[in-house]
Amino acid sequence: MAHSVALGLDLERYRALDRAMVIRHSEFDDLRASRENDAIAVATWIVDWDRKLSMRRRFQVVRVTDGITLLRAAMRFVCIELSSGRPRRLPQEFIDGYGPAVVTINSPRGD
């Protein structure tokens, strides 16, 4: 949610627009264990979207002390109407807010 807030799309905007992005599918690769009191950094970025209904995000969790990646994740989000829970097109504010945050990644895995 912090990433969306940084893009100007906080919970109040979601409510005012009667729209939200919700997780439709998620995958996690748990690579290493963290330990109590480990400082971690979490990053997220949008890697694909159709500018209509859905987007894909990647996530990475890194242990700060040694830079080791602990977890990688991928999630597909869809836009819903909050009042009904049904899929709905992205409002223009979502396109304007999320659009500049889409990152093109060249990866042999296609992600």
N, C-alpha and C positions, 0 to 999 in steps of 0.2 A: 504494500500500500504506500510505503514511503516514496517509491519511485513515481507512482501516479500523482501523489501530492506534490512532488517536486515539479511535475509537468503541469500543475494547476488543476488537477482533477481530484479533488478531495471528496470525502464522503458527502459533504453538503452539496457539491456540484452534482454528484451522482443522484442524490435525492431530488434536486431541483429538475434534473433532466429525466428523471424516472428511468434511468439506465444504470447498468453496472457491468463490469467484466467479471465473469465467473469461470472457474476452472472446469473444463470439460474432460480433460485427460492429462495425466501426469506420469512421468517416468523419472526414477531416481537411480543414480549410480553411486552407491556408498563406497568410497574408495579407501578411506582410512578412518580410524576412530579418533575422536577428540577426547580430551580428558578434562576433568573438573578444573575450572579456572583458566583453561586455554582461552586466549584472546582470538577471536575469529573475525573475519571480514566476509560479508555476504554481498555479492553483486548480482544484478539482473539486467538483462537487455532484451529488447524485442528484435527477433531475427526475421520475422515474416508476418505479413498481414494481407488480407484481401481488400481492405478499405471498405468492407461491407458489414461483416459479421464477426470475423474471428482474427486472432493473432496468435503467434507462437513466441514464447519467451524462453530464454535459457537462464539458468542460475548456477552460481559457483560459490562454494564455501571454502575459504582458505584459512589455514592456521597462520596467524600473523607472525609468530616468532621464527618460523622456518620457511614460510611461503608454500607449504605443502597443500595441495588441493585435497580436501576431505570429502567433498561431495559435488557432484554435477547433477543438474536436473533439467528437464524440459517439460514445459506445460503448454497446452493449447487452451486458450480462453475464448469464450463467446460472449457477445453482448446480449444482455437480457433486459427486458422491461421489468423494473422492480415491482410494480404493482400487480403484474400477472405472473411473473417468472418465465415468461415465454421469450424465445429468441426474437430479437429486433435488430434492425440495422443500426450501425454506429451513427450517433448524432454527429453533426459537423464539429462540435466542440471536441469530441473524441478524436476525430480525424486531425484536427488542428493541433491538439495537445500531444497525441501519441506519434503522429507522423514524423516529426523531426527526431524522435528517439529510436526509429527503426535503424538497426545496424546491419549492414551487409557483411556476411562472414564467408570467406572462402576456406572450406574445410573438405578434406577427402571424404569425410562421413556425410557431407551435405548439410551440416548443421552450422 
